[in-house]
């Protein structure tokens, strides 16, 4: 992975979750979760299939720096609101505000799809994500999706 420290603004593009570029990033996301949690079986977690995360109600965004894909995240419709899913930033692009920009872009996509509230979950093994969500106005709520890998559930009024 290249060092992207010289470029500060990622470009986010809508992709299908099953497109090769999105699938490669989602595979990296899952590998990162396995490394952090010691075990992660995608079929046991909260589902997010390509059709659910496609327009008009959902979306997958891929972030690019210097034309290289470095981040992904999705929006999935739920009764509780737009669920932010599969947010991940490549290690070489971290600590540059890409995660914050990606989350803002996902919130914008949720608003554009008519959602007025965003929800998300995260594991205890992702302290950076916890800090970011809290800093950006997400508040903890009770478990809304029975995800066995989640330890924290959040919501934010959009």
Backbone as a chain_set.jsonl record, in Angstrom:
{"seq": "XXXXXXXXXXXXXXXXXXXXXXXXXXXXXXXXXXXXXXXXXXXXXXXXXXXXXXXXXXXXXXXXXXXXXXXXXXXXXXXXXXXXXXXXXXXXXXXXXXXXXXXXXXXXXXXXXXXXXXXXXXXXXXXXXXXXXXXXXXXXXXXXXXXXXXXXXXXXXX", "coords": {"N": [[0.849, -1.18, 0.0], [0.587, 2.133, -0.906], [1.955, 5.161, 0.527], [-0.148, 7.713, 1.373], [0.162, 10.306, 2.254], [0.582, 12.821, 1.11], [-1.721, 13.636, -0.161], [-4.78, 15.038, 0.648], [-7.543, 14.98, 0.283], [-9.879, 12.609, -0.237], [-11.614, 11.024, -2.958], [-14.914, 10.03, -3.274], [-16.748, 7.389, -4.634], [-19.726, 5.924, -5.894], [-20.251, 2.492, -5.83], [-21.159, -0.871, -6.721], [-21.611, -3.328, -4.193], [-20.734, -5.809, -4.924], [-18.951, -5.323, -6.941], [-15.673, -5.644, -8.346], [-13.648, -3.853, -7.222], [-14.876, -2.887, -4.871], [-15.417, -5.327, -3.592], [-12.811, -6.274, -3.121], [-11.878, -4.371, -1.258], [-13.767, -4.8, 0.781], [-13.092, -7.416, 1.446], [-10.548, -6.92, 2.529], [-11.358, -5.424, 4.728], [-12.759, -7.416, 6.183], [-10.62, -9.165, 6.727], [-9.116, -7.509, 8.37], [-10.88, -7.275, 10.538], [-10.862, -9.944, 11.421], [-8.197, -10.14, 12.268], [-8.2, -8.297, 14.373], [-10.218, -9.247, 16.072], [-9.727, -11.912, 16.399], [-11.351, -13.936, 15.502], [-13.771, -14.108, 13.033], [-16.745, -14.561, 11.529], [-18.368, -13.896, 8.764], [-20.966, -14.675, 8.093], [-22.254, -14.948, 10.516], [-22.425, -12.424, 11.546], [-23.991, -9.148, 11.366], [-25.93, -9.0, 8.51], [-25.168, -7.736, 5.201], [-25.947, -7.355, 2.173], [-25.223, -7.036, -1.373], [-27.458, -6.112, -2.844], [-29.065, -4.877, -0.899], [-27.457, -2.76, -0.219], [-27.537, -0.89, -2.296], [-28.473, 1.757, -4.564], [-31.97, 2.654, -4.778], [-32.125, 3.106, -1.993], [-29.927, 2.33, -0.524], [-26.276, 2.2, -0.42], [-22.896, 1.723, -1.563], [-19.865, 3.18, -0.933], [-16.74, 3.882, -2.357], [-13.6, 4.986, -1.5], [-11.071, 6.945, -2.993], [-7.637, 7.751, -3.372], [-5.267, 9.445, -5.19], [-6.115, 7.934, -7.379], [-6.09, 5.367, -6.369], [-7.857, 2.777, -4.709], [-8.821, 3.189, -1.373], [-10.57, 3.077, 0.751], [-13.77, 2.117, 2.114], [-17.318, 1.94, 2.553], [-20.712, 1.473, 3.6], [-24.282, 1.995, 3.212], [-27.183, 0.765, 4.512], [-30.624, 0.184, 4.339], [-32.782, 0.164, 7.163], [-35.403, -0.532, 9.558], [-34.871, 1.113, 11.739], [-33.459, 3.182, 10.692], [-30.947, 4.524, 8.465], [-28.449, 2.218, 8.165], [-25.078, 2.341, 8.838], [-22.516, 0.593, 7.377], [-19.76, -1.719, 7.154], [-17.515, 0.021, 7.19], [-14.304, 1.018, 6.376], [-10.854, 1.841, 6.319], [-7.859, 1.789, 4.539], [-4.738, 0.776, 5.986], [-2.474, 2.411, 5.201], [-3.643, 4.845, 4.649], [-4.732, 5.843, 6.9], [-5.338, 7.989, 9.771], [-5.534, 10.471, 8.609], [-7.873, 11.74, 8.358], [-9.577, 10.456, 6.616], [-11.481, 8.539, 7.385], [-13.364, 10.112, 8.797], [-14.239, 11.772, 6.726], [-15.307, 9.858, 5.017], [-17.396, 8.844, 6.62], [-18.989, 11.165, 6.788], [-19.692, 11.409, 4.077], [-21.176, 9.066, 3.764], [-23.286, 9.612, 5.519], [-24.387, 11.785, 4.124], [-25.234, 10.437, 1.808], [-27.161, 8.786, 2.945], [-29.029, 10.695, 3.831], [-29.765, 11.738, 1.321], [-31.118, 9.564, 0.334], [-33.391, 9.676, 1.759], [-33.364, 9.035, 4.45], [-33.552, 9.814, 7.915], [-32.188, 9.288, 10.129], [-29.23, 7.781, 11.349], [-27.788, 4.636, 12.074], [-25.427, 2.467, 13.661], [-23.076, -0.181, 14.348], [-20.342, -1.441, 16.329], [-17.368, -3.267, 17.202], [-15.754, -4.042, 20.367], [-13.109, -4.178, 19.856], [-12.298, -2.118, 18.237], [-11.186, 0.581, 18.917], [-10.51, 3.07, 17.76], [-12.599, 3.588, 15.995], [-14.747, 3.743, 17.798], [-14.055, 6.079, 19.237], [-14.129, 7.978, 17.152], [-16.851, 7.863, 16.287], [-18.196, 8.742, 18.598], [-17.079, 11.318, 18.837], [-18.163, 12.517, 16.609], [-20.831, 12.901, 17.095], [-22.461, 10.665, 17.46], [-24.554, 8.696, 19.527], [-24.722, 6.276, 22.112], [-26.894, 3.468, 21.942], [-29.386, 0.958, 22.759], [-28.841, -2.501, 21.784], [-29.69, -3.103, 18.494], [-29.622, -4.952, 16.455], [-28.729, -7.499, 17.063], [-26.122, -8.344, 16.502], [-23.547, -10.551, 16.907], [-20.883, -9.86, 17.122], [-20.696, -7.246, 17.766], [-20.228, -4.727, 20.248], [-21.001, -2.271, 20.863], [-23.578, -0.001, 20.062], [-24.85, 2.561, 18.05], [-26.491, 5.748, 17.344], [-27.505, 8.5, 15.28], [-29.088, 11.531, 14.693], [-29.886, 12.684, 11.551]], "CA": [[0.0, 0.0, 0.0], [1.349, 3.37, -0.977], [1.717, 6.179, 1.539], [-0.961, 8.752, 0.747], [0.21, 11.468, 3.127], [0.631, 14.084, 0.379], [-3.052, 13.959, -0.673], [-5.644, 15.126, 1.818], [-8.965, 14.848, -0.028], [-10.276, 11.439, -1.018], [-12.796, 11.105, -3.815], [-15.795, 8.898, -3.003], [-17.578, 6.997, -5.776], [-20.698, 4.859, -5.652], [-19.958, 1.213, -6.489], [-21.934, -1.991, -6.187], [-20.826, -4.077, -3.205], [-20.143, -6.985, -5.555], [-17.975, -4.905, -7.949], [-14.342, -6.103, -7.917], [-12.929, -2.921, -6.347], [-15.541, -2.898, -3.571], [-15.226, -6.648, -2.98], [-11.435, -6.348, -2.621], [-11.817, -3.581, -0.024], [-14.556, -5.496, 1.799], [-12.273, -8.552, 1.89], [-9.531, -6.355, 3.423], [-12.088, -5.083, 5.953], [-13.007, -8.657, 6.92], [-9.324, -9.639, 7.221], [-8.771, -6.631, 9.489], [-11.704, -7.689, 11.68], [-10.342, -11.225, 11.928], [-6.951, -9.854, 12.988], [-8.52, -7.577, 15.612], [-11.113, -9.999, 16.954], [-9.275, -13.29, 16.543], [-12.273, -14.802, 14.773], [-14.909, -13.37, 12.503], [-17.476, -15.313, 10.511], [-19.285, -12.913, 8.192], [-22.337, -15.19, 8.07], [-22.85, -14.807, 11.852], [-22.58, -11.007, 11.849], [-25.143, -8.463, 10.779], [-25.773, -9.108, 7.06], [-25.186, -6.551, 4.343], [-25.689, -7.862, 0.827], [-25.064, -6.028, -2.429], [-28.737, -5.522, -3.227], [-29.504, -3.979, 0.173], [-26.604, -1.58, -0.18], [-27.547, -0.304, -3.629], [-29.516, 2.76, -4.724], [-32.131, 4.015, -4.295], [-32.169, 3.273, -0.531], [-28.635, 2.017, 0.066], [-25.128, 2.582, -1.237], [-21.51, 1.433, -1.178], [-18.933, 4.188, -1.403], [-15.324, 3.544, -2.364], [-12.762, 6.174, -1.463], [-9.851, 6.866, -3.796], [-6.588, 8.764, -3.296], [-4.358, 9.233, -6.328], [-6.744, 6.883, -8.184], [-6.0, 4.068, -5.697], [-8.935, 2.567, -3.731], [-8.238, 3.147, -0.026], [-11.585, 3.069, 1.804], [-15.117, 1.748, 1.7], [-18.364, 1.966, 3.562], [-22.021, 1.319, 2.992], [-25.528, 2.365, 3.867], [-28.208, -0.266, 4.35], [-31.861, 0.617, 4.99], [-33.345, -0.62, 8.266], [-36.514, 0.2, 10.186], [-34.332, 2.105, 12.674], [-32.821, 4.25, 9.923], [-29.87, 4.087, 7.574], [-27.374, 1.581, 8.924], [-23.738, 2.494, 8.282], [-21.942, -0.751, 7.392], [-18.519, -2.083, 6.467], [-16.624, 1.167, 7.064], [-12.911, 0.596, 6.519], [-9.827, 2.656, 5.676], [-6.602, 1.05, 4.43], [-3.74, 1.256, 6.955], [-1.628, 3.477, 4.665], [-4.41, 6.09, 4.504], [-5.321, 6.19, 8.201], [-4.854, 9.151, 10.523], [-5.533, 11.624, 7.709], [-9.24, 12.225, 8.268], [-10.351, 9.748, 5.591], [-12.638, 7.927, 8.039], [-14.351, 11.162, 9.067], [-14.81, 12.193, 5.448], [-16.132, 8.752, 4.544], [-18.627, 8.826, 7.409], [-19.801, 12.305, 6.346], [-20.237, 11.071, 2.755], [-22.213, 8.058, 3.979], [-24.433, 10.322, 6.084], [-24.996, 12.537, 3.015], [-25.936, 9.458, 0.962], [-28.352, 8.364, 3.689], [-29.986, 11.803, 3.742], [-30.254, 11.809, -0.063], [-32.045, 8.442, 0.14], [-34.578, 9.932, 2.555], [-33.218, 8.622, 5.842], [-33.404, 10.921, 8.856], [-31.422, 8.803, 11.273], [-28.223, 6.765, 11.036], [-27.42, 3.73, 13.155], [-24.271, 1.636, 13.358], [-22.527, -0.944, 15.468], [-18.905, -1.703, 16.246], [-16.86, -4.169, 18.233], [-14.881, -3.451, 21.378], [-11.756, -4.22, 19.316], [-12.097, -1.019, 17.298], [-11.235, 1.808, 19.731], [-10.464, 4.27, 16.917], [-13.959, 3.8, 15.5], [-15.552, 4.212, 18.932], [-13.721, 7.478, 19.504], [-14.601, 8.795, 16.046], [-18.308, 7.949, 16.316], [-18.584, 9.611, 19.718], [-16.666, 12.69, 18.532], [-18.974, 13.049, 15.513], [-22.218, 13.075, 17.49], [-23.224, 9.427, 17.634], [-24.809, 8.361, 20.925], [-24.963, 4.842, 22.287], [-28.275, 3.02, 22.066], [-29.441, -0.497, 22.962], [-28.631, -3.415, 20.653], [-30.812, -3.078, 17.568], [-29.508, -5.924, 15.373], [-28.257, -8.795, 17.583], [-24.843, -8.705, 15.904], [-22.765, -11.155, 17.988], [-19.537, -9.282, 17.177], [-20.79, -5.854, 18.211], [-20.278, -4.444, 21.679], [-21.529, -0.913, 20.971], [-24.542, 0.376, 19.036], [-24.961, 4.026, 18.067], [-27.4, 6.409, 16.415], [-27.332, 9.946, 15.106], [-30.124, 12.185, 13.893], [-29.275, 13.316, 10.392]], "C": [[0.881, 1.224, 0.0], [1.011, 4.275, 0.193], [0.992, 7.332, 0.853], [-0.932, 10.046, 1.548], [0.19, 12.798, 2.374], [-0.739, 14.516, -0.148], [-4.026, 13.947, 0.492], [-7.117, 14.87, 1.525], [-9.256, 13.591, -0.842], [-11.486, 11.767, -1.891], [-13.626, 9.861, -3.533], [-16.696, 8.653, -4.206], [-18.519, 5.876, -5.361], [-20.29, 3.645, -6.479], [-20.978, 0.195, -5.984], [-21.03, -2.751, -5.233], [-20.174, -5.303, -3.818], [-19.215, -6.623, -6.718], [-16.577, -5.299, -7.455], [-13.618, -5.152, -6.963], [-13.549, -2.901, -4.949], [-15.317, -4.224, -2.865], [-13.815, -6.788, -2.407], [-11.291, -5.563, -1.317], [-12.604, -4.246, 1.096], [-13.819, -6.733, 2.309], [-11.169, -8.081, 2.838], [-10.145, -5.978, 4.771], [-12.303, -6.333, 6.815], [-11.706, -9.234, 7.48], [-8.876, -8.808, 8.416], [-9.585, -7.006, 10.723], [-11.215, -9.001, 12.271], [-9.07, -11.01, 12.733], [-7.237, -9.182, 14.33], [-9.296, -8.448, 16.606], [-10.678, -11.437, 17.186], [-10.125, -14.284, 15.783], [-13.393, -13.913, 14.272], [-15.507, -14.18, 11.371], [-18.558, -14.379, 9.979], [-20.736, -13.388, 8.224], [-23.026, -15.084, 9.431], [-23.102, -13.352, 12.215], [-23.835, -10.435, 11.223], [-24.98, -8.443, 9.261], [-25.813, -7.752, 6.353], [-24.891, -7.018, 2.93], [-25.713, -6.726, -0.197], [-26.38, -5.367, -2.804], [-29.253, -4.549, -2.174], [-28.721, -2.671, 0.16], [-26.422, -1.003, -1.588], [-28.641, 0.752, -3.701], [-30.834, 2.106, -5.133], [-32.07, 4.175, -2.772], [-30.837, 2.991, 0.158], [-27.506, 2.382, -0.876], [-23.848, 1.956, -0.688], [-20.676, 2.557, -1.767], [-17.525, 3.624, -1.325], [-14.559, 4.857, -2.413], [-11.474, 5.946, -2.223], [-8.927, 8.029, -3.437], [-5.609, 8.453, -4.412], [-4.822, 8.065, -7.191], [-6.648, 5.489, -7.564], [-7.15, 3.925, -4.697], [-8.35, 2.368, -2.334], [-9.278, 3.065, 1.086], [-12.92, 2.615, 1.228], [-16.063, 1.874, 2.873], [-19.707, 1.897, 2.867], [-23.143, 1.846, 3.849], [-26.551, 1.305, 3.496], [-29.485, 0.233, 5.029], [-32.306, -0.376, 6.059], [-34.538, 0.148, 8.819], [-36.029, 1.317, 11.119], [-33.75, 3.315, 11.965], [-31.779, 3.668, 8.997], [-28.767, 3.484, 8.42], [-26.061, 1.759, 8.165], [-23.032, 1.155, 8.477], [-20.564, -0.763, 6.736], [-17.585, -0.897, 6.219], [-15.201, 0.724, 7.326], [-12.01, 1.538, 5.732], [-8.534, 1.851, 5.684], [-5.562, 1.632, 5.391], [-2.884, 2.418, 6.447], [-2.322, 4.814, 4.506], [-5.025, 6.54, 5.827], [-4.625, 7.396, 8.819], [-4.709, 10.4, 9.654], [-6.946, 12.191, 7.534], [-10.1, 11.522, 7.23], [-11.604, 9.129, 6.207], [-13.737, 8.933, 8.32], [-15.029, 11.611, 7.779], [-15.72, 11.101, 4.871], [-17.451, 8.709, 5.301], [-19.54, 9.982, 7.005], [-20.438, 12.018, 4.985], [-21.343, 10.028, 2.868], [-23.465, 8.687, 4.585], [-25.148, 11.13, 5.001], [-25.787, 11.611, 2.104], [-27.217, 8.98, 1.642], [-29.428, 9.445, 3.63], [-30.607, 11.868, 2.344], [-31.248, 10.694, -0.369], [-33.296, 8.579, 1.008], [-34.504, 9.501, 4.002], [-32.986, 9.845, 6.727], [-32.602, 10.534, 10.103], [-30.429, 7.769, 10.777], [-27.976, 5.933, 12.277], [-26.187, 2.952, 12.697], [-23.871, 0.858, 14.588], [-21.037, -1.116, 15.262], [-18.49, -2.603, 17.392], [-16.033, -3.404, 19.251], [-13.442, -3.384, 20.879], [-11.458, -3.13, 18.306], [-12.157, 0.323, 18.032], [-11.188, 3.092, 18.912], [-11.856, 4.611, 16.398], [-14.854, 4.335, 16.619], [-15.308, 5.691, 19.198], [-14.263, 8.387, 18.403], [-16.12, 8.954, 16.097], [-18.773, 8.885, 17.427], [-18.256, 11.072, 19.411], [-17.554, 13.332, 17.467], [-20.473, 13.025, 15.814], [-23.065, 11.833, 17.59], [-23.366, 9.15, 19.124], [-25.145, 6.881, 21.029], [-26.437, 4.572, 22.536], [-28.251, 1.522, 22.364], [-29.216, -1.255, 21.656], [-29.872, -3.402, 19.765], [-30.745, -4.193, 16.528], [-28.976, -7.298, 15.794], [-26.976, -9.278, 16.896], [-23.94, -9.277, 17.001], [-21.354, -10.588, 18.121], [-19.54, -7.846, 17.676], [-20.817, -5.787, 19.731], [-20.877, -3.063, 21.932], [-22.441, -0.644, 19.778], [-24.781, 1.869, 19.179], [-26.055, 4.494, 17.129], [-27.065, 7.877, 16.376], [-28.489, 10.447, 14.262], [-29.418, 12.925, 12.763], [-29.978, 14.615, 10.06]], "O": [[1.806, 1.342, 0.804], [-0.068, 4.181, 0.778], [1.478, 7.864, -0.145], [-1.899, 10.806, 1.525], [-0.189, 13.815, 2.954], [-0.895, 15.67, -0.547], [-4.098, 12.972, 1.239], [-7.874, 14.567, 2.447], [-8.909, 13.525, -2.022], [-12.267, 12.67, -1.59], [-13.096, 8.75, -3.551], [-17.322, 9.574, -4.73], [-18.157, 4.997, -4.579], [-20.018, 3.755, -7.675], [-21.587, 0.39, -4.932], [-19.818, -2.813, -5.438], [-19.171, -5.794, -3.301], [-18.736, -7.516, -7.416], [-16.332, -5.285, -6.249], [-13.028, -5.607, -5.983], [-12.827, -2.897, -3.951], [-15.053, -4.247, -1.663], [-13.638, -7.356, -1.33], [-10.654, -6.035, -0.376], [-12.157, -4.256, 2.243], [-13.916, -7.061, 3.492], [-10.878, -8.746, 3.832], [-9.535, -6.184, 5.82], [-12.062, -6.313, 8.022], [-11.695, -9.742, 8.601], [-8.317, -9.347, 9.371], [-9.048, -7.052, 11.829], [-11.161, -9.151, 13.492], [-8.886, -11.638, 13.775], [-6.572, -9.48, 15.321], [-9.063, -8.395, 17.813], [-11.202, -12.108, 18.074], [-9.656, -15.374, 15.454], [-13.902, -13.066, 15.006], [-14.844, -14.449, 10.37], [-19.544, -14.105, 10.663], [-21.644, -12.57, 8.37], [-24.255, -15.126, 9.5], [-23.909, -13.069, 13.101], [-24.637, -11.155, 10.627], [-23.983, -7.918, 8.765], [-26.398, -6.782, 6.834], [-23.731, -7.076, 2.522], [-26.162, -5.615, 0.086], [-26.407, -4.163, -3.059], [-29.817, -3.509, -2.515], [-29.255, -1.611, 0.486], [-25.312, -0.675, -2.007], [-29.634, 0.66, -2.98], [-30.802, 1.068, -5.794], [-31.97, 5.307, -2.298], [-30.645, 3.379, 1.31], [-27.745, 2.822, -2.0], [-23.739, 1.694, 0.51], [-20.77, 2.852, -2.959], [-17.161, 2.969, -0.348], [-14.827, 5.722, -3.246], [-10.856, 4.886, -2.116], [-9.383, 9.152, -3.225], [-5.172, 7.312, -4.558], [-3.999, 7.291, -7.68], [-7.087, 4.518, -8.182], [-7.402, 4.843, -3.916], [-7.501, 1.502, -2.123], [-8.909, 2.99, 2.258], [-13.166, 2.714, 0.026], [-15.65, 1.909, 4.033], [-19.824, 2.224, 1.686], [-22.982, 2.106, 5.042], [-26.754, 0.994, 2.323], [-29.436, 0.663, 6.181], [-32.215, -1.59, 5.88], [-34.672, 1.347, 8.575], [-36.696, 2.341, 11.27], [-33.57, 4.365, 12.58], [-31.737, 2.458, 8.774], [-28.209, 4.151, 9.291], [-25.947, 1.377, 7.0], [-22.954, 0.642, 9.593], [-20.251, 0.069, 5.884], [-16.942, -0.815, 5.172], [-14.909, 0.127, 8.363], [-12.349, 1.975, 4.632], [-8.154, 1.295, 6.714], [-5.511, 2.846, 5.587], [-2.598, 3.334, 7.217], [-1.662, 5.822, 4.252], [-5.766, 7.522, 5.859], [-3.509, 7.766, 8.454], [-3.878, 11.268, 9.921], [-7.179, 13.026, 6.66], [-11.232, 11.939, 6.982], [-12.678, 9.191, 5.609], [-14.914, 8.644, 8.107], [-16.243, 11.808, 7.744], [-16.774, 11.395, 4.307], [-18.51, 8.554, 4.693], [-20.751, 9.793, 6.891], [-21.603, 12.351, 4.767], [-22.339, 10.098, 2.148], [-24.582, 8.334, 4.206], [-26.378, 11.158, 4.962], [-26.888, 11.954, 1.672], [-28.24, 8.792, 0.984], [-30.601, 9.147, 3.405], [-31.818, 12.033, 2.201], [-32.119, 10.85, -1.225], [-34.161, 7.704, 0.996], [-35.5, 9.594, 4.719], [-32.306, 10.791, 6.33], [-32.377, 11.346, 11.0], [-30.741, 6.974, 9.89], [-27.955, 6.452, 13.393], [-25.94, 2.801, 11.501], [-24.262, 1.179, 15.711], [-20.53, -0.956, 14.152], [-19.168, -2.691, 18.416], [-15.659, -2.254, 19.022], [-12.637, -2.622, 21.414], [-10.461, -3.211, 17.589], [-13.07, 1.115, 17.801], [-11.763, 4.102, 19.319], [-12.247, 5.778, 16.364], [-15.627, 5.269, 16.409], [-16.253, 6.463, 19.365], [-14.8, 9.456, 18.695], [-16.625, 10.068, 15.962], [-19.648, 9.723, 17.212], [-19.06, 11.962, 19.689], [-17.684, 14.555, 17.425], [-21.293, 13.118, 14.9], [-24.276, 11.929, 17.786], [-22.424, 9.342, 19.892], [-25.775, 6.31, 20.139], [-27.127, 5.32, 23.228], [-27.206, 0.884, 22.234], [-29.382, -0.707, 20.566], [-30.979, -3.663, 20.236], [-31.706, -4.381, 15.781], [-28.795, -8.17, 14.944], [-26.773, -10.481, 16.729], [-23.597, -8.557, 17.938], [-20.695, -10.815, 19.136], [-18.482, -7.293, 17.978], [-21.352, -6.668, 20.404], [-21.217, -2.721, 23.064], [-22.129, -1.005, 18.643], [-24.901, 2.384, 20.291], [-26.495, 3.761, 16.243], [-26.442, 8.428, 17.283], [-28.825, 9.854, 13.237], [-28.48, 13.689, 12.989], [-29.6, 15.295, 9.106]]}, "num_chains": 1, "name": "protein.A"}
